[in-house]
């Protein structure tokens, strides 16, 4: 109604994992720009990428045939599976050809010179 203040929408809540839920996987200097590396964390394989100075952590296995995404080609924030060219957005794990399919993504941070990833236990 005229004269009433606009309603404010609630802000989305972002859950930040506790510090103890992070696992150190490597040193920042161990990562190369535009390339991924795979690490075992809490019983899962996780691919960590350094792209334009930002870190991303995603499920390492392509859901199509299980190829390691850490060895895929990275361009414009997208990793392409080395076996059959399925493409996944590093920021949210979405399959670029069908956004209904996603792979898991994980919080990643740098503490000192250590790269740490938060992966829930299975």
PyMOL commands that place a pseudoatom at each C-alpha (Angstrom):
pseudoatom trace, name=CA, resn=UNK, resi=1, chain=A, elem=C, hetatm=0, pos=[0.000, 0.000, 0.000]
pseudoatom trace, name=CA, resn=UNK, resi=2, chain=A, elem=C, hetatm=0, pos=[1.167, 3.557, -0.613]
pseudoatom trace, name=CA, resn=UNK, resi=3, chain=A, elem=C, hetatm=0, pos=[3.046, 5.069, 2.269]
pseudoatom trace, name=CA, resn=UNK, resi=4, chain=A, elem=C, hetatm=0, pos=[4.012, 1.727, 3.808]
pseudoatom trace, name=CA, resn=UNK, resi=5, chain=A, elem=C, hetatm=0, pos=[7.697, 0.860, 4.041]
pseudoatom trace, name=CA, resn=UNK, resi=6, chain=A, elem=C, hetatm=0, pos=[8.850, -1.864, 1.619]
pseudoatom trace, name=CA, resn=UNK, resi=7, chain=A, elem=C, hetatm=0, pos=[9.059, -5.361, 3.062]
pseudoatom trace, name=CA, resn=UNK, resi=8, chain=A, elem=C, hetatm=0, pos=[12.513, -6.734, 3.565]
pseudoatom trace, name=CA, resn=UNK, resi=9, chain=A, elem=C, hetatm=0, pos=[13.197, -10.242, 2.389]
pseudoatom trace, name=CA, resn=UNK, resi=10, chain=A, elem=C, hetatm=0, pos=[15.162, -12.454, 4.775]
pseudoatom trace, name=CA, resn=UNK, resi=11, chain=A, elem=C, hetatm=0, pos=[18.804, -12.928, 3.848]
pseudoatom trace, name=CA, resn=UNK, resi=12, chain=A, elem=C, hetatm=0, pos=[19.860, -16.469, 2.972]
pseudoatom trace, name=CA, resn=UNK, resi=13, chain=A, elem=C, hetatm=0, pos=[21.686, -18.249, 5.773]
pseudoatom trace, name=CA, resn=UNK, resi=14, chain=A, elem=C, hetatm=0, pos=[25.082, -19.626, 4.841]
pseudoatom trace, name=CA, resn=UNK, resi=15, chain=A, elem=C, hetatm=0, pos=[26.325, -22.353, 7.092]
pseudoatom trace, name=CA, resn=UNK, resi=16, chain=A, elem=C, hetatm=0, pos=[30.059, -22.274, 7.668]
pseudoatom trace, name=CA, resn=UNK, resi=17, chain=A, elem=C, hetatm=0, pos=[31.539, -25.585, 8.803]
pseudoatom trace, name=CA, resn=UNK, resi=18, chain=A, elem=C, hetatm=0, pos=[33.306, -25.554, 12.183]
pseudoatom trace, name=CA, resn=UNK, resi=19, chain=A, elem=C, hetatm=0, pos=[37.079, -25.231, 12.044]
pseudoatom trace, name=CA, resn=UNK, resi=20, chain=A, elem=C, hetatm=0, pos=[37.526, -28.864, 13.109]
pseudoatom trace, name=CA, resn=UNK, resi=21, chain=A, elem=C, hetatm=0, pos=[35.595, -30.060, 10.037]
pseudoatom trace, name=CA, resn=UNK, resi=22, chain=A, elem=C, hetatm=0, pos=[38.332, -28.887, 7.658]
pseudoatom trace, name=CA, resn=UNK, resi=23, chain=A, elem=C, hetatm=0, pos=[41.108, -31.215, 6.499]
pseudoatom trace, name=CA, resn=UNK, resi=24, chain=A, elem=C, hetatm=0, pos=[44.439, -29.986, 5.177]
pseudoatom trace, name=CA, resn=UNK, resi=25, chain=A, elem=C, hetatm=0, pos=[45.059, -31.474, 1.725]
pseudoatom trace, name=CA, resn=UNK, resi=26, chain=A, elem=C, hetatm=0, pos=[48.164, -29.633, 0.501]
pseudoatom trace, name=CA, resn=UNK, resi=27, chain=A, elem=C, hetatm=0, pos=[50.112, -26.402, 0.524]
pseudoatom trace, name=CA, resn=UNK, resi=28, chain=A, elem=C, hetatm=0, pos=[48.921, -23.578, -1.708]
pseudoatom trace, name=CA, resn=UNK, resi=29, chain=A, elem=C, hetatm=0, pos=[52.221, -23.749, -3.599]
pseudoatom trace, name=CA, resn=UNK, resi=30, chain=A, elem=C, hetatm=0, pos=[51.421, -27.387, -4.525]
pseudoatom trace, name=CA, resn=UNK, resi=31, chain=A, elem=C, hetatm=0, pos=[48.568, -26.224, -6.795]
pseudoatom trace, name=CA, resn=UNK, resi=32, chain=A, elem=C, hetatm=0, pos=[49.068, -24.918, -10.320]
pseudoatom trace, name=CA, resn=UNK, resi=33, chain=A, elem=C, hetatm=0, pos=[46.847, -22.253, -11.843]
pseudoatom trace, name=CA, resn=UNK, resi=34, chain=A, elem=C, hetatm=0, pos=[44.124, -23.759, -14.025]
pseudoatom trace, name=CA, resn=UNK, resi=35, chain=A, elem=C, hetatm=0, pos=[44.790, -27.357, -12.998]
pseudoatom trace, name=CA, resn=UNK, resi=36, chain=A, elem=C, hetatm=0, pos=[43.287, -29.746, -10.482]
pseudoatom trace, name=CA, resn=UNK, resi=37, chain=A, elem=C, hetatm=0, pos=[44.642, -32.251, -8.000]
pseudoatom trace, name=CA, resn=UNK, resi=38, chain=A, elem=C, hetatm=0, pos=[42.790, -35.121, -6.354]
pseudoatom trace, name=CA, resn=UNK, resi=39, chain=A, elem=C, hetatm=0, pos=[42.892, -35.828, -2.621]
pseudoatom trace, name=CA, resn=UNK, resi=40, chain=A, elem=C, hetatm=0, pos=[41.254, -38.438, -0.375]
pseudoatom trace, name=CA, resn=UNK, resi=41, chain=A, elem=C, hetatm=0, pos=[39.233, -36.715, 2.348]
pseudoatom trace, name=CA, resn=UNK, resi=42, chain=A, elem=C, hetatm=0, pos=[36.912, -38.554, 4.754]
pseudoatom trace, name=CA, resn=UNK, resi=43, chain=A, elem=C, hetatm=0, pos=[36.532, -41.545, 2.460]
pseudoatom trace, name=CA, resn=UNK, resi=44, chain=A, elem=C, hetatm=0, pos=[35.874, -39.500, -0.692]
pseudoatom trace, name=CA, resn=UNK, resi=45, chain=A, elem=C, hetatm=0, pos=[38.002, -38.308, -3.576]
pseudoatom trace, name=CA, resn=UNK, resi=46, chain=A, elem=C, hetatm=0, pos=[37.925, -34.539, -3.896]
pseudoatom trace, name=CA, resn=UNK, resi=47, chain=A, elem=C, hetatm=0, pos=[39.316, -32.489, -6.791]
pseudoatom trace, name=CA, resn=UNK, resi=48, chain=A, elem=C, hetatm=0, pos=[40.791, -29.118, -5.793]
pseudoatom trace, name=CA, resn=UNK, resi=49, chain=A, elem=C, hetatm=0, pos=[41.340, -26.436, -8.428]
pseudoatom trace, name=CA, resn=UNK, resi=50, chain=A, elem=C, hetatm=0, pos=[43.099, -23.079, -8.401]
pseudoatom trace, name=CA, resn=UNK, resi=51, chain=A, elem=C, hetatm=0, pos=[41.480, -20.846, -11.022]
pseudoatom trace, name=CA, resn=UNK, resi=52, chain=A, elem=C, hetatm=0, pos=[42.300, -17.144, -11.345]
pseudoatom trace, name=CA, resn=UNK, resi=53, chain=A, elem=C, hetatm=0, pos=[43.539, -17.131, -7.760]
pseudoatom trace, name=CA, resn=UNK, resi=54, chain=A, elem=C, hetatm=0, pos=[40.359, -18.724, -6.352]
pseudoatom trace, name=CA, resn=UNK, resi=55, chain=A, elem=C, hetatm=0, pos=[40.086, -22.244, -4.923]
pseudoatom trace, name=CA, resn=UNK, resi=56, chain=A, elem=C, hetatm=0, pos=[37.320, -24.723, -5.727]
pseudoatom trace, name=CA, resn=UNK, resi=57, chain=A, elem=C, hetatm=0, pos=[36.696, -28.219, -4.353]
pseudoatom trace, name=CA, resn=UNK, resi=58, chain=A, elem=C, hetatm=0, pos=[34.352, -30.662, -6.099]
pseudoatom trace, name=CA, resn=UNK, resi=59, chain=A, elem=C, hetatm=0, pos=[33.650, -34.385, -6.191]
pseudoatom trace, name=CA, resn=UNK, resi=60, chain=A, elem=C, hetatm=0, pos=[36.522, -35.896, -8.174]
pseudoatom trace, name=CA, resn=UNK, resi=61, chain=A, elem=C, hetatm=0, pos=[34.457, -38.529, -9.999]
pseudoatom trace, name=CA, resn=UNK, resi=62, chain=A, elem=C, hetatm=0, pos=[32.433, -37.781, -13.115]
pseudoatom trace, name=CA, resn=UNK, resi=63, chain=A, elem=C, hetatm=0, pos=[28.962, -39.333, -12.645]
pseudoatom trace, name=CA, resn=UNK, resi=64, chain=A, elem=C, hetatm=0, pos=[28.974, -40.608, -16.237]
pseudoatom trace, name=CA, resn=UNK, resi=65, chain=A, elem=C, hetatm=0, pos=[31.769, -43.190, -16.120]
pseudoatom trace, name=CA, resn=UNK, resi=66, chain=A, elem=C, hetatm=0, pos=[33.825, -42.316, -13.026]
pseudoatom trace, name=CA, resn=UNK, resi=67, chain=A, elem=C, hetatm=0, pos=[36.756, -40.479, -14.584]
pseudoatom trace, name=CA, resn=UNK, resi=68, chain=A, elem=C, hetatm=0, pos=[38.843, -38.238, -12.345]
pseudoatom trace, name=CA, resn=UNK, resi=69, chain=A, elem=C, hetatm=0, pos=[37.780, -34.630, -12.915]
pseudoatom trace, name=CA, resn=UNK, resi=70, chain=A, elem=C, hetatm=0, pos=[41.045, -33.411, -11.369]
pseudoatom trace, name=CA, resn=UNK, resi=71, chain=A, elem=C, hetatm=0, pos=[42.752, -34.365, -14.642]
pseudoatom trace, name=CA, resn=UNK, resi=72, chain=A, elem=C, hetatm=0, pos=[40.172, -32.522, -16.764]
pseudoatom trace, name=CA, resn=UNK, resi=73, chain=A, elem=C, hetatm=0, pos=[40.663, -29.412, -18.857]
pseudoatom trace, name=CA, resn=UNK, resi=74, chain=A, elem=C, hetatm=0, pos=[39.703, -26.165, -17.081]
pseudoatom trace, name=CA, resn=UNK, resi=75, chain=A, elem=C, hetatm=0, pos=[38.459, -23.072, -18.877]
pseudoatom trace, name=CA, resn=UNK, resi=76, chain=A, elem=C, hetatm=0, pos=[36.169, -20.213, -17.812]
pseudoatom trace, name=CA, resn=UNK, resi=77, chain=A, elem=C, hetatm=0, pos=[35.361, -21.825, -14.458]
pseudoatom trace, name=CA, resn=UNK, resi=78, chain=A, elem=C, hetatm=0, pos=[34.354, -25.127, -16.048]
pseudoatom trace, name=CA, resn=UNK, resi=79, chain=A, elem=C, hetatm=0, pos=[36.152, -28.471, -15.862]
pseudoatom trace, name=CA, resn=UNK, resi=80, chain=A, elem=C, hetatm=0, pos=[35.719, -30.892, -18.764]
pseudoatom trace, name=CA, resn=UNK, resi=81, chain=A, elem=C, hetatm=0, pos=[35.871, -34.611, -18.032]
pseudoatom trace, name=CA, resn=UNK, resi=82, chain=A, elem=C, hetatm=0, pos=[38.908, -36.119, -19.797]
pseudoatom trace, name=CA, resn=UNK, resi=83, chain=A, elem=C, hetatm=0, pos=[37.010, -39.234, -20.928]
pseudoatom trace, name=CA, resn=UNK, resi=84, chain=A, elem=C, hetatm=0, pos=[33.731, -38.098, -22.500]
pseudoatom trace, name=CA, resn=UNK, resi=85, chain=A, elem=C, hetatm=0, pos=[33.777, -34.274, -22.269]
pseudoatom trace, name=CA, resn=UNK, resi=86, chain=A, elem=C, hetatm=0, pos=[31.044, -33.822, -19.666]
pseudoatom trace, name=CA, resn=UNK, resi=87, chain=A, elem=C, hetatm=0, pos=[31.448, -30.266, -18.345]
pseudoatom trace, name=CA, resn=UNK, resi=88, chain=A, elem=C, hetatm=0, pos=[30.894, -29.139, -14.743]
pseudoatom trace, name=CA, resn=UNK, resi=89, chain=A, elem=C, hetatm=0, pos=[30.844, -25.642, -13.240]
pseudoatom trace, name=CA, resn=UNK, resi=90, chain=A, elem=C, hetatm=0, pos=[33.472, -25.439, -10.513]
pseudoatom trace, name=CA, resn=UNK, resi=91, chain=A, elem=C, hetatm=0, pos=[31.446, -22.918, -8.496]
pseudoatom trace, name=CA, resn=UNK, resi=92, chain=A, elem=C, hetatm=0, pos=[28.394, -25.132, -7.892]
pseudoatom trace, name=CA, resn=UNK, resi=93, chain=A, elem=C, hetatm=0, pos=[29.013, -28.549, -9.519]
pseudoatom trace, name=CA, resn=UNK, resi=94, chain=A, elem=C, hetatm=0, pos=[26.264, -28.136, -12.112]
pseudoatom trace, name=CA, resn=UNK, resi=95, chain=A, elem=C, hetatm=0, pos=[26.539, -30.232, -15.274]
pseudoatom trace, name=CA, resn=UNK, resi=96, chain=A, elem=C, hetatm=0, pos=[26.617, -27.597, -18.017]
pseudoatom trace, name=CA, resn=UNK, resi=97, chain=A, elem=C, hetatm=0, pos=[24.495, -29.654, -20.443]
pseudoatom trace, name=CA, resn=UNK, resi=98, chain=A, elem=C, hetatm=0, pos=[21.714, -30.471, -17.952]
pseudoatom trace, name=CA, resn=UNK, resi=99, chain=A, elem=C, hetatm=0, pos=[21.551, -28.293, -14.817]
pseudoatom trace, name=CA, resn=UNK, resi=100, chain=A, elem=C, hetatm=0, pos=[19.345, -30.905, -13.102]
pseudoatom trace, name=CA, resn=UNK, resi=101, chain=A, elem=C, hetatm=0, pos=[22.475, -33.007, -12.581]
pseudoatom trace, name=CA, resn=UNK, resi=102, chain=A, elem=C, hetatm=0, pos=[25.094, -31.799, -10.102]
pseudoatom trace, name=CA, resn=UNK, resi=103, chain=A, elem=C, hetatm=0, pos=[28.158, -33.141, -8.400]
pseudoatom trace, name=CA, resn=UNK, resi=104, chain=A, elem=C, hetatm=0, pos=[29.066, -32.218, -4.835]
pseudoatom trace, name=CA, resn=UNK, resi=105, chain=A, elem=C, hetatm=0, pos=[31.053, -29.104, -4.043]
pseudoatom trace, name=CA, resn=UNK, resi=106, chain=A, elem=C, hetatm=0, pos=[32.867, -28.469, -0.787]
pseudoatom trace, name=CA, resn=UNK, resi=107, chain=A, elem=C, hetatm=0, pos=[33.988, -25.420, 1.191]
pseudoatom trace, name=CA, resn=UNK, resi=108, chain=A, elem=C, hetatm=0, pos=[37.694, -24.746, 0.724]
pseudoatom trace, name=CA, resn=UNK, resi=109, chain=A, elem=C, hetatm=0, pos=[39.959, -22.234, 2.431]
pseudoatom trace, name=CA, resn=UNK, resi=110, chain=A, elem=C, hetatm=0, pos=[43.581, -21.313, 2.993]
pseudoatom trace, name=CA, resn=UNK, resi=111, chain=A, elem=C, hetatm=0, pos=[45.017, -21.117, 6.509]
pseudoatom trace, name=CA, resn=UNK, resi=112, chain=A, elem=C, hetatm=0, pos=[48.573, -19.848, 6.439]
pseudoatom trace, name=CA, resn=UNK, resi=113, chain=A, elem=C, hetatm=0, pos=[49.884, -21.755, 3.430]
pseudoatom trace, name=CA, resn=UNK, resi=114, chain=A, elem=C, hetatm=0, pos=[47.652, -24.823, 3.905]
pseudoatom trace, name=CA, resn=UNK, resi=115, chain=A, elem=C, hetatm=0, pos=[44.703, -25.595, 1.625]
pseudoatom trace, name=CA, resn=UNK, resi=116, chain=A, elem=C, hetatm=0, pos=[41.861, -27.061, 3.674]
pseudoatom trace, name=CA, resn=UNK, resi=117, chain=A, elem=C, hetatm=0, pos=[38.616, -28.669, 2.537]
pseudoatom trace, name=CA, resn=UNK, resi=118, chain=A, elem=C, hetatm=0, pos=[35.466, -29.435, 4.541]
pseudoatom trace, name=CA, resn=UNK, resi=119, chain=A, elem=C, hetatm=0, pos=[34.042, -32.795, 3.445]
pseudoatom trace, name=CA, resn=UNK, resi=120, chain=A, elem=C, hetatm=0, pos=[31.341, -34.467, 5.531]
pseudoatom trace, name=CA, resn=UNK, resi=121, chain=A, elem=C, hetatm=0, pos=[31.996, -38.061, 6.543]
pseudoatom trace, name=CA, resn=UNK, resi=122, chain=A, elem=C, hetatm=0, pos=[30.021, -40.700, 4.695]
for i in range(1, 122): cmd.bond("trace and resi %d" % i, "trace and resi %d" % (i + 1))
show_as sticks, trace
zoom trace
